[in-house]
Amino acid sequence: MRAITNFQTDLLRAFVCVVDLGAYTRAGEALGRTQPAISLQIRRLEELVGAPLIRQVGRNLQLTGEGEVLLTYAREILRLNDEAASYFNRTTMSGVIRVGLPNDYAVAFLQGVITDYTRQHPELMLELHCGWSAEILDRLRADELDLAVAMVNNEDTRHLSRSWVERPIWAAADDARLDTSRGIPLAAHPEGCVYRARMIQALDAARLRWRVAYSGAGIAGLQNAVVSGLGVSALTRYTLLPGMRVLAEADGFPPLAEIRVGLFYKHPRLSPGGINLVNHMIAQLDEAGVSAPGLAAGRDLLERQ
């Protein structure tokens, strides 16, 4: 029988720590090991893979193609390992979990997956921070958040665990009477919002006139503007409310481009409670059939090489 390569979790943990924390020294501090010991673990992992995983570019560390693929598998392996360890060790779920959500996803996740989890674990304290995706990811990288849901920038997928695709939906009030030839009143978040950009791009491409009739950062205000008939907006199926109807091409509205959304976290910074919240969120996403696991991302990378 062909020998099977076994990737030891301590080697994978060192690898993920180096990538997530951006330095061998910081990874060593997080794992209670010296910088040379971490370097030795990475070399051992590279021997098992048969290729370099990390290279130094100036002062920064950069993953090789093989490193990008291994990282997606390593995150999944460690997530499952830590979930099993917390179960059998009966780890106490306590402490504060800081979660970042984009404005337009805050309602769906706050009322659903995350609050379900915190109700099951009342000893955990949830701190929810809402904002623009770029701001949320900056806060995650600065260790001001434990995990985040944010729009994915394909040029920078650091700390990405799972992703899924949403196609925004045009929404208007049930009784709204719209004449696209007279210009379309938009209810939108301020400039910098991906959904606002998608609306404007679609309307401009279709050569339809538009104006911003309502602008506000909060999702509740945007939803109220739509329900009251002040304007139409791009929402998701999670944020449609009673009193709204979906507009399609038959109504004169062009399709909106897809948006990729991701679940991000730094594995070495997560508490047992945070790891279990990640697992709970991933299980719910998988059950809903919307998430693309890191393993699929790894296969995509392999196919592109």
C-alpha positions in Angstrom: 0.0 0.0 0.0 1.3 3.5 -0.9 2.6 5.4 2.1 0.4 8.3 3.2 1.9 11.7 4.1 0.7 12.8 7.5 0.6 16.6 8.2 1.1 17.0 11.9 -1.2 19.6 13.4 1.7 21.3 15.3 3.4 21.9 11.9 0.2 23.2 10.4 -0.5 25.4 13.4 3.0 27.0 13.2 2.4 27.6 9.5 -1.0 29.2 10.0 0.3 31.3 12.8 3.2 32.6 10.7 0.8 33.5 7.9 -1.9 35.1 10.1 0.5 37.0 12.3 2.9 37.9 9.5 6.2 37.0 11.2 8.1 34.0 12.6 8.8 35.9 15.9 5.2 36.8 16.5 4.1 33.2 15.7 6.7 31.9 18.2 5.4 34.3 20.9 1.8 33.1 20.3 2.8 29.4 20.4 5.3 29.7 23.2 8.3 28.7 21.0 11.4 30.4 19.8 11.7 31.9 16.3 14.3 29.2 15.2 11.9 26.5 16.4 9.1 27.9 14.2 11.5 28.2 11.3 12.4 24.5 11.7 8.7 23.5 11.8 8.1 25.4 8.5 11.1 23.7 6.9 9.8 20.3 8.0 6.4 21.1 6.5 8.0 22.2 3.3 9.9 18.8 3.2 6.5 17.0 3.5 5.0 19.1 0.8 8.0 18.9 -1.4 8.0 22.6 -2.2 8.6 26.0 -0.6 5.6 27.5 1.2 6.7 31.0 2.3 9.2 33.4 0.8 10.6 36.7 2.1 9.8 39.7 -0.1 11.5 42.7 1.5 10.2 42.9 5.0 7.0 40.9 4.2 6.3 37.3 4.0 4.5 36.0 0.9 2.9 32.6 0.3 4.0 30.6 -2.8 1.3 28.9 -4.9 1.8 25.7 -2.9 1.6 27.7 0.3 -1.8 29.3 -0.7 -3.2 25.8 -1.4 -1.9 24.3 1.8 -3.2 27.2 3.9 -6.8 26.5 2.9 -6.4 22.8 4.0 -4.5 23.8 7.1 -7.3 26.1 8.3 -9.9 23.4 7.9 -7.8 20.7 9.6 -7.0 23.0 12.6 -10.6 24.2 12.9 -11.9 20.6 13.1 -9.0 19.6 15.5 -9.7 22.4 17.9 -13.5 21.7 17.8 -12.8 18.1 18.7 -10.3 19.1 21.4 -12.8 21.6 23.0 -15.5 18.9 23.0 -13.5 16.2 24.7 -11.6 18.6 27.1 -15.0 20.2 28.0 -13.4 23.6 27.5 -15.4 26.3 29.2 -17.0 28.7 26.7 -16.5 32.1 28.3 -15.2 35.5 27.6 -15.7 38.2 25.0 -16.0 37.5 21.2 -15.6 40.6 19.0 -17.4 40.2 15.7 -17.3 42.6 12.7 -20.2 42.7 10.2 -20.8 44.8 7.1 -23.8 47.2 7.5 -26.0 45.3 5.1 -25.4 41.9 6.6 -25.6 43.0 10.3 -29.4 42.3 10.6 -29.3 38.8 9.1 -26.4 37.5 11.1 -27.2 39.3 14.4 -30.7 38.0 14.4 -29.8 34.5 13.2 -26.6 32.5 13.4 -24.6 34.5 15.9 -27.4 35.2 18.4 -28.4 31.6 18.3 -24.9 30.6 19.3 -24.7 33.2 22.1 -28.1 32.1 23.5 -26.7 28.5 23.7 -23.7 29.9 25.5 -24.9 32.7 27.8 -21.5 32.8 29.5 -20.1 34.3 26.4 -20.3 38.1 25.8 -20.7 39.3 22.2 -19.4 42.6 21.0 -20.8 43.4 17.5 -19.1 46.1 15.3 -20.8 47.1 12.1 -19.2 49.1 9.3 -17.8 49.0 5.8 -16.0 45.8 4.8 -12.6 47.5 4.3 -12.8 49.0 7.7 -13.9 45.7 9.3 -10.9 43.8 7.8 -8.5 46.6 8.9 -9.8 46.1 12.4 -9.4 42.3 12.2 -5.8 42.7 11.0 -5.1 45.1 13.9 -6.4 42.5 16.4 -9.4 44.7 17.3 -11.8 42.0 16.1 -11.8 38.2 16.6 -13.7 37.3 13.4 -15.5 39.1 10.6 -17.9 38.8 7.8 -17.0 41.1 4.9 -17.0 41.5 1.2 -14.0 39.7 -0.4 -11.4 41.7 -2.2 -10.0 39.1 -4.6 -6.6 40.8 -4.4 -6.3 40.3 -0.7 -7.8 37.1 0.9 -5.7 37.0 4.1 -7.5 35.2 7.0 -10.4 34.1 4.6 -11.9 30.8 5.8 -15.1 30.4 3.8 -16.8 32.5 1.1 -20.1 32.5 -0.7 -21.7 34.5 -3.5 -24.7 36.8 -3.3 -26.4 38.4 -6.2 -28.0 41.7 -5.0 -31.7 42.1 -5.7 -33.5 45.3 -6.8 -36.2 46.0 -4.2 -39.0 48.6 -4.1 -42.1 49.2 -2.1 -45.1 47.0 -2.9 -47.1 49.9 -4.1 -44.2 51.8 -5.8 -45.0 53.1 -9.3 -41.7 53.5 -11.2 -41.1 55.0 -14.6 -37.5 54.2 -15.5 -37.7 56.8 -18.4 -38.0 59.6 -15.8 -35.0 58.6 -13.8 -34.7 56.1 -10.9 -34.7 57.3 -7.3 -32.1 55.3 -5.4 -31.9 54.5 -1.7 -28.2 53.8 -1.0 -25.4 53.6 1.5 -22.8 56.4 1.2 -20.0 56.2 -1.4 -17.6 53.3 -0.7 -20.5 50.8 -0.4 -20.2 47.9 -2.9 -24.0 47.7 -3.3 -24.2 51.3 -4.2 -21.4 50.8 -6.8 -23.3 47.8 -8.2 -26.5 49.8 -8.7 -24.8 52.7 -10.4 -22.7 50.4 -12.7 -25.8 48.5 -13.8 -27.9 51.6 -14.4 -25.1 53.4 -16.2 -24.4 50.3 -18.4 -28.1 50.2 -19.3 -28.1 54.0 -19.9 -30.8 54.7 -17.3 -30.9 58.0 -15.5 -30.8 57.8 -11.7 -30.5 60.1 -8.6 -29.8 59.4 -5.0 -33.1 60.0 -3.1 -31.8 58.6 0.2 -28.4 58.1 1.6 -27.6 56.6 5.0 -25.1 54.2 6.6 -27.6 52.0 8.6 -29.4 49.1 7.0 -32.6 49.9 9.0 -32.8 53.4 7.5 -32.2 52.0 4.0 -35.0 49.4 4.4 -37.4 52.1 5.7 -36.6 54.3 2.7 -37.5 51.4 0.4 -40.7 50.4 2.2 -41.9 54.0 2.4 -41.4 54.4 -1.4 -38.7 56.9 -1.2 -36.4 55.0 -3.5 -35.4 51.6 -4.8 -32.3 49.8 -3.6 -30.0 46.7 -4.0 -30.6 44.3 -1.1 -30.0 40.6 -0.5 -32.6 37.9 0.2 -31.7 38.2 3.9 -32.6 41.9 4.1 -35.8 41.9 2.1 -38.8 42.9 4.4 -42.6 42.6 4.2 -43.8 45.6 2.2 -41.1 45.1 -0.4 -41.2 43.6 -3.9 -38.4 42.4 -6.1 -37.8 44.2 -9.4 -36.5 42.3 -12.4 -35.6 42.9 -16.0 -39.3 42.8 -16.9 -39.7 45.9 -14.8 -36.9 47.6 -16.7 -34.1 47.0 -14.1 -30.8 45.5 -15.3 -29.3 42.5 -13.4 -26.8 43.4 -10.6 -23.3 41.9 -10.5 -22.6 39.3 -7.9 -20.8 40.0 -4.7 -18.5 37.6 -2.9 -18.8 37.6 0.9 -16.4 35.8 3.2 -15.8 34.7 6.8 -12.5 35.9 8.1 -10.5 35.1 11.3 -7.0 34.8 12.7 -6.8 31.2 14.0 -4.1 31.8 16.6 -6.0 34.8 18.1 -9.3 32.9 18.6 -10.4 31.6 22.0 -12.2 28.2 22.3 -15.5 30.1 22.3 -14.4 31.9 19.1 -13.4 28.6 17.4 -16.8 27.1 18.3 -18.6 30.2 17.0 -16.7 29.8 13.7 -17.7 26.2 13.5 -21.3 27.0 14.2 -21.4 29.7 11.5 -19.8 27.4 9.0 -22.2 24.6 9.8 -25.1 26.9 9.3 -23.7 28.2 6.0 -23.1 24.7 4.8 -26.6 23.7 5.8 -28.0 26.6 3.8 -25.9 25.6 0.8 -24.3 29.0 0.4 -20.7 28.6 1.6 -17.7 27.5 -0.5 -15.2 25.7 1.9 -11.5 26.5 2.0 -11.0 23.0 0.4 -12.8 24.1 -2.7 -10.7 27.3 -2.8 -7.6 25.1 -2.6 -8.8 23.0 -5.5 -9.5 26.2 -7.5 -5.9 27.4 -6.9 -4.5 24.0 -8.0 -6.5 24.1 -11.2 -5.1 27.6 -12.0 -1.5 26.5 -11.6 
